[in-house]
Structures are given as C-alpha cells and as structure tokens.
Amino acid sequence: RLTFVSQFCLDLFVYFMLPGFYPENNVEKPLVVVRVLQLIVNHYVMSFGMYWSHRALHKNPWLWRNIHSVHHWAKHPLSRTTYQDHWFDNFANAIIGHIFAQILVPLDYQVFWLSRVLRVCESLEKHSGISGRFNVVHAVQQGLPYAQMPHHHDWHHEGHKGCNYTFTSIGGAWDCLFGTRKSGRSPECTKTAHDAMVSGQDKTLAKESFFDGQYACFIPLVGLTGGVVLKLVGCLY
C-alpha cells in the first residue's frame, strides 16, 4: 500500500515539477533505428543507476537492515516478491533508475511506455523462479552482452545477505564490468552464452573492491546525480 501511494505521489510531483518529462504524442518521431538505440542506451543508464543503488542497499549496513532485507525474506522468490519490499526500495529505484534515465536519454511517447512495460515484465520474470524462452523479456535481451536469466537472480536471493553479487536489473554488463557477476546454478537449456563460456571454471567474477565500502558505494550515484543536475540546469538556461 505504501509503495503504491509513494509511487503515485512521485509521479504527480514529476508531472508538475518537471514539465516535458512525460513525452508528448503529437511530435515528430525519429527514425526507427534511432528509437531502438535510444531505448537500449536509456535502459543501460537506468540499469547503471539501479545497479549501484542495489549494491549500496547490500553494502551499507543501515540500508540493508532497515530497507532491503525486507525484500530478501524470500530465499526462493516468486513474481509477487517483486513488490514485497520496503516502500523506499521501489521509490529510490524509480528516481535513480526511471527518472534519471529519462532525463539523460529522453524517449518518445510510444517508446517511453514500452520501456515501462518491459521493465515491469523484466522484474516480474526475474523473480519468477523459472528460466526459459517463455521468459519473453529476458529472451529478447539475450543479445545484450552478458545477459542474465531468472536463475541468476534466484542465486542472488540465496545465502548471506541474499548474496552480494549479480545486482544488475537489465542485461548483465555492469556486474561483469564492476566484478560482481556470478552465474549460479543453471540447467543446460537455460544457460546464457556467458554461462557456457565459464562452464567448468570458477563461475564467479565477484571480488571485493573499493566500492564495497559502506560509503564508497554511493560515489557512482553521486556522479550520476551530478550529471542529471547539469542536464536539468542546461535545459533551464
């Protein structure tokens, strides 16, 4: 209930305080190839913010204890687990993920709403506990580098602190780039290209780094926020 109320209030606030955030339908659309590229870049920006906010929720003891641990009560999640969390969890993701991405890489009207639907479906599939080609959104993103399937997120929900790896919401490139990728367990039929590549090897790229500090994990988020502020100031002036 608090999640619904907070999201509704946030949407109203953005609508009135950020004119133009929600794209109009009566403007000329760019070429299809441009719209596809904008969608991909927008989703990578979105997943970058959500990656670091998710990692901070695990690495900062106060955030883990008071906010994100509520979501991780489920060691073997189902789709409904997506919204079984602290209200601030989804609230922060909406700001750092969806809102920041739309400000930095604006989408046109149709692609904007398509992006919202894809993101909701991705999250529901990710928590479904089922991996396969009928996971439509995850199957579509298999062309992205180091793409993940629901079994990767199952692995994330197991173990101490829900396991401090595999944080990326879309694709999997950020986990690989920042050293938090772990393939987990997966039957042959659901293996991604990266799973197959590391088959028979140590299936983890997870390692401790400077950004695992309980405060250092916020540095990328500060940088992202700074980029958003500069973009907004540039639009105003």
C-alpha positions in Angstrom: 0.0 0.0 0.0 2.8 2.4 0.9 4.6 1.5 -2.3 1.5 2.4 -4.4 0.9 5.7 -2.5 4.6 6.8 -2.7 4.9 5.9 -6.4 1.7 7.8 -7.2 2.8 10.9 -5.3 6.2 10.7 -7.0 4.6 10.6 -10.5 2.4 13.6 -9.6 5.4 15.5 -8.4 7.4 14.8 -11.5 4.5 15.7 -13.8 4.1 19.2 -12.3 7.7 20.0 -11.4 9.5 18.6 -14.5 7.4 19.8 -17.5 8.2 17.8 -20.6 9.4 14.7 -18.6 6.4 12.8 -19.9 6.8 12.9 -23.7 4.0 14.3 -25.9 2.4 12.1 -28.6 2.0 14.8 -31.2 5.6 15.4 -32.1 7.7 14.1 -35.0 9.2 10.7 -34.2 12.9 9.9 -35.1 13.9 7.0 -37.4 13.1 3.5 -36.1 16.8 2.7 -35.7 17.4 5.8 -33.7 14.4 5.0 -31.4 15.8 1.4 -30.8 19.3 2.8 -30.0 17.7 5.4 -27.6 15.8 2.6 -25.9 18.9 0.5 -25.4 21.0 3.4 -24.1 18.2 4.5 -21.8 18.0 1.1 -20.3 21.7 0.9 -19.8 21.6 4.3 -18.0 18.6 3.0 -16.0 20.3 -0.2 -15.1 23.5 1.6 -14.1 21.7 3.7 -11.5 19.7 0.7 -10.3 22.9 -1.4 -10.1 24.6 1.0 -7.8 21.5 1.7 -5.7 21.0 -2.1 -5.3 24.7 -2.7 -4.5 24.5 0.1 -1.9 21.4 -1.5 -0.3 23.5 -4.6 0.2 26.8 -3.0 1.3 25.5 -0.3 3.6 24.6 -2.0 6.9 21.8 0.5 7.8 20.2 0.3 4.4 20.4 -3.5 4.4 19.0 -3.8 7.9 16.2 -1.3 7.7 15.2 -1.4 4.0 16.4 -4.1 1.6 16.4 -7.1 3.9 12.6 -6.8 3.8 12.6 -7.8 0.2 15.2 -10.6 0.8 13.0 -12.6 3.2 12.3 -14.7 0.1 15.2 -17.1 -0.5 13.4 -18.7 -3.4 11.4 -15.8 -4.9 8.2 -15.8 -7.0 6.9 -13.0 -9.2 4.9 -11.5 -6.4 8.1 -11.0 -4.4 8.9 -8.1 -6.8 6.6 -5.8 -4.8 7.0 -7.4 -1.4 9.6 -4.9 -0.1 10.1 -1.7 1.8 8.3 1.2 0.1 11.5 3.2 -0.1 13.1 0.4 -2.2 10.9 0.9 -5.2 10.7 4.7 -4.5 14.5 5.0 -4.8 14.6 2.8 -7.9 12.0 4.9 -9.6 14.1 8.1 -9.1 17.6 6.7 -9.7 16.5 4.4 -12.4 13.5 5.5 -14.5 13.5 9.3 -13.8 17.3 9.8 -14.2 17.4 7.7 -17.4 14.5 9.6 -19.0 16.2 13.0 -18.1 19.6 11.9 -19.5 18.3 9.9 -22.5 14.8 11.0 -23.3 12.4 8.6 -25.1 9.5 9.5 -27.3 5.9 8.8 -26.3 5.5 5.2 -27.6 8.9 4.0 -26.6 8.6 5.6 -23.2 5.6 3.5 -22.3 7.0 0.4 -24.0 10.1 0.9 -21.8 7.9 1.0 -18.7 6.1 -2.2 -19.6 9.4 -4.0 -20.4 10.8 -3.0 -17.1 7.8 -4.2 -15.1 7.8 -7.6 -17.0 11.5 -7.9 -16.6 11.2 -7.6 -12.8 8.3 -10.0 -12.6 10.1 -12.6 -14.8 13.3 -12.1 -12.8 11.6 -13.1 -9.6 9.5 -15.9 -11.2 12.0 -18.6 -10.4 11.5 -20.0 -13.9 14.1 -19.7 -16.7 13.3 -20.5 -20.3 12.4 -19.0 -23.7 8.9 -18.2 -22.4 10.5 -15.5 -20.2 9.8 -13.2 -23.1 11.6 -10.0 -21.9 14.7 -12.0 -20.8 14.7 -13.9 -24.0 14.6 -10.7 -26.0 17.6 -9.2 -24.1 19.8 -12.3 -24.7 21.5 -10.4 -27.5 22.9 -7.9 -24.9 26.4 -8.6 -23.5 26.4 -10.9 -20.5 22.6 -11.0 -20.4 21.1 -12.8 -17.5 18.1 -15.1 -16.9 15.9 -15.5 -13.8 18.1 -18.3 -12.3 20.8 -15.6 -11.8 18.5 -13.6 -9.6 17.5 -16.8 -7.7 21.1 -17.2 -6.9 21.2 -13.6 -5.7 18.4 -14.3 -3.2 20.3 -17.2 -1.6 23.0 -17.1 1.1 24.3 -14.5 3.5 22.7 -11.0 2.9 21.0 -12.5 -0.1 24.4 -12.9 -1.7 26.4 -9.8 -2.6 26.6 -10.3 -6.4 24.5 -10.2 -9.6 22.9 -6.8 -8.9 22.1 -5.7 -12.5 18.4 -5.3 -13.3 18.7 -5.3 -17.1 21.3 -7.2 -19.1 24.4 -8.0 -17.1 27.2 -5.9 -18.3 27.5 -3.8 -15.2 28.1 -6.9 -13.0 30.8 -8.0 -15.3 32.4 -4.6 -15.5 32.4 -4.0 -11.7 33.3 -7.5 -10.7 30.0 -8.8 -9.2 28.9 -11.3 -11.8 28.1 -14.9 -10.6 26.4 -17.4 -12.9 25.0 -19.6 -10.2 23.3 -22.9 -11.0 21.5 -23.4 -14.3 20.4 -26.4 -16.4 21.9 -26.6 -19.9 18.7 -25.5 -21.6 18.7 -22.1 -19.8 22.4 -21.3 -20.0 23.4 -17.9 -21.4 26.4 -17.5 -23.7 28.4 -16.3 -20.7 27.3 -19.3 -18.6 28.5 -21.6 -21.3 31.8 -19.7 -21.6 32.7 -20.2 -17.9 31.3 -23.7 -17.7 33.8 -25.9 -15.8 35.6 -22.9 -14.4 35.0 -20.9 -11.2 31.7 -19.4 -12.0 32.2 -16.2 -10.1 33.7 -12.9 -11.1 32.7 -11.5 -7.7 35.5 -9.9 -5.7 35.9 -7.2 -3.1 36.7 -3.7 -4.3 37.0 -0.1 -3.1 33.3 0.4 -3.9 32.3 -2.3 -1.4 32.8 0.2 1.4 29.6 1.2 3.1 30.0 4.8 1.9 32.2 4.3 -1.2 29.3 2.5 -2.9 27.5 5.8 -3.1 30.2 7.6 -5.2 28.8 6.4 -8.6 25.3 7.5 -7.6 26.6 11.0 -6.6 28.3 11.2 -10.0 25.1 10.1 -11.8 23.0 12.6 -9.8 25.5 15.3 -10.7 25.0 14.5 -14.4 21.2 14.8 -14.0 21.5 18.2 -12.2 23.8 19.5 -15.0 21.3 18.3 -17.7 18.4 20.0 -15.9 20.3 23.2 -15.3 21.3 23.2 -19.0 17.7 22.8 -20.0 16.6 25.7 -17.8 19.2 28.1 -19.1 
